[in-house]
Amino acid sequence: MGRGDKGDEELRAKLEETQRRLESTSRELVAALGKLHGSGPGSPVRSRHRKHGSAEMMGMCPCGHIGATCMEHAATSFWRSFVLAYMVRAGVAVFTRGLGLMRGKSPRDVLKLEKLIGENHTHYREDAVRLGLFLGAFTGGYHIVRCNMCNRLGFSPKKAAAVAGAMGGLSSLFLKRKKRRTFALYLMARLAQGAYASQKNNNRFHFWGSHWSHGDILLFAMSSAQVMYAYVMRPDTLDAGFWNFIVRAGPIDKETLGLIKDQCNGKHVDLRPALAARSVTGAMDAFGPVVGEEVRCVPCQLMHRSTGCPGCTLHMAMSAKDTFRKCFPFYLSIHLVPFAILNAAKALRDPVGTVFKATTATVRSTSFISAFVALYMGTACVSRRIFQRDHRAMYYFAGIVAAQSLLLEKKSRRAELALYLMPRAFDSFASTVIDKKLLPRVPHAELALFCVTAGGLMHLYENEPDTLAGFMRSTIRRFVHRPNAPLPHSASEAMIQAVGDEDSDTDNGSPKTKANAP
């Protein structure tokens, strides 16, 4: 036997002896921890220590975090989630305001703080604080409940996720009731998507047509039909902010929308107030005899007041152009600001690439919403020309036609937009049915729904993360599961920790978060 082989055997023997000593020390340490907690050989606490012995040796709590106490970990999660949520909401508002000033008559106003963030332009503060408190309380409450269930009741983190998520859902009380209902319905759609993916992955069942390549467009079209009908006929069933956004993006003013609604509902429509703003003599001639100042259908040219175009085709083109101009700053802010805040390190490493990708995505999204408006207006005008009258069902059909503009968006964004619009459509339909007293009004139903859906989503995230959509999974990871850090002593320190999360995630071997614009 050579000298080299003999040396290798001696080294191997020493390594084996070292490994045996480490294992013996590990067992002794686990036993010592059991005695320290004063538990007997068969007690639940001792069994938990055996189960989580290796985690405790590393200074890891059974609920998953390292080093800090459970309360410190929950407080850190609250701070950082609050700061992130506030920065995203306020950042979108300030960025959009800045772009608006730059496009105004005096671009230098963007350098004046009183113009950019003065008292008259900080209407977003309440929404930002509410959103921050909601997400902060959810993440903090989730960790507190999960830690107690793991430490006191012996649950594993995966089994405790559903109850912890449901209890964390009580944080939605910080949101306004209408916003809470919208969030609950959105999470319900996400939970249904994840639950169906789970069943399909386990070969339990799948729906007929689930393999369709354009199923997302079908879902968006059905949702769009209800929303665009409510936009004209039942605006009270839509969230006020959402309805105002549609009105600002579209070419029809609120006064004209009211006239159309009254006419379709069979009410006596008087155009004299509208005639005072713009003459519609040519339109009246096109729609037959007129009795005094009243017509049996609100003329197209009255709907064209925003563009001043006499013809419907030219009005469609000008409406699309105006929508693109009005919506571009908003879409740029929601594509750029959340990504820059949630992925600050990546954005700073490649600022040009980040801006380029955000601009490209903004052009696609703004083209989509512009085409949507043009198709909706075109369908309304064609229907009026053919039938010489309005009908409520036409606005359902116009929503379906306009939804085909979703083909301009990336495939990955289509499902996101469909699932964003579907809860609003369901909310509008449910509100209509309840107003007609076909269904009872259940108090605090939106709070209960939010808690149930939050618990279900956290259960899927902990146990079957692959069943959740990438955007949902990365959002939960960003706000709920993040590296341990010392408890921040100020908002500025929390902000530094929050925007530095991406590098910590990478260093710890976890995947980087990819934030998509909503």
Beta strands, then each sheet from edge to edge (+ up, - down):
end
